[in-house]
Amino acid sequence: MTLRLASAAVGLATLFSAAPSFAQGGVQLRWQAPLNCPQEAQVRQKLRDLLGTSASDASASRLRAEGSIEPVGERFRLTLNIHYDLVNGTRVVQAASCEDLGGVAAVTLAILFRAEHSSGAPLTAHDLGGASTSALADARTAGTENQTGDANSHAEGSETRAENAQKGAQNSAQNGAQKKTTTDELEPKDSPHASDASDSNATRWHFVLSAPELRTDIGALPNAGYGLGFGAGARHDAWRFLISGTFWLAQEYQPGPFVGYGAHFGRMSGELSGCHGFQVAGFELSPCLLFTVDDVAARGTGTGISSSNPRTAWLSVGAGLQGLWSLGRQAALVFGVNGRVATSRPRFVSEGVGEISQVGPAAVGVVLGCEWLL
């Protein structure tokens, strides 16, 4: 049964590429998924690829769907709620890789679209629903056959239009299953999950690069700081762990007007952060815990002021909130706000004039940057 369903998905792609194309029309889709899973734009594009984009005379579809992907233990679960006028149905699919589930949703909607336009009769609840299933997306072949997931959960022997479309796809798949040119619709070859099933746990870890980061903060030194940062780390599902460094613009500070002396501050900082993301209306909000080490080289300035370059470092602990806006499967725009408290407050002292400045008890920072999932 699983092989027949897998063949159906492969044959469906072949069948749609050869049959007259249908426009995406009014198929309405709302989609939520973790950042490292297919986003709404990718699912819509896959659906357009299956249906074609050249048939401008295709009737508008009355299909509507809401899809969401969420991690369940070591796997991922797709919940696809489908509506046709007042008729509703739900399909639940599980897979070892969330990459597959975007293709499952696109293929399912494509089958229903073709069934909707195959005759004038409306779709039924049996068409939209179907038994919950587990997509064996981690099944790999050693030869020339393609990998696919469970794309349809209709019961065997039903005479509905959706099943007829699936049976026709199965016949096409049997004729072309040995062809290497069939596109793998459910798992691209460059997918980070395209390894053996025994490596499924390891492939859920992804390397993360955060660059560039534009940073500003107030409170650490006498004046506001502006810097450029870079970071690297790892992501596992909704968890992100990053180590980043920031090079700050130098500051010139005078404790008051006409005093004739001051200080020059050169600053670098390193930060360790751990964040956990939550999906909110297509965005990811991530509360974070931060540990920051600032290293400052200070020297006195002014007539008669000795020019030394003592280095002073201190640790700060804080928390922040980051928002990630997906720019695709592998990139996101990041905006974050954080606050931190210094565990010590070093003083900057110059011979002859005494204390010039002291590290602030707390600081507030803002970061704007890009994050790349590799």
Secondary structure, DSSP 8 states (H G I E B T S, - for coil): -HHHHHHHHHHHHHHHHHS-----TT-EEEEE--TTS--HHHHHHHHHHHH-S--TT-----EEEEEEEEEETTEEEEEEEEEETTEEEEEEEEES-HHHHHHHHHHHHHHHHHHHHHSSS---HHHH----EE--TT---SSS-----------TT--SHHHHHHHHHHHHHHHHTT-TTS--SSS-TT-TT-S-GGGTTGGGEEEEEEEEEEEEEESSSSS-EEEEEEEEEEEETTEEEEEEEEEE--EEE-SSTT--EEEEEEEEEEEEEEEE-EEETTEEEEEEEEEEEEEEEEEEEETT------EEEEEEEEEEEEEEEESSSSEEEEEEEEEEEES---EEEETTTEEEEE--SEEEEEEEEEEEE-
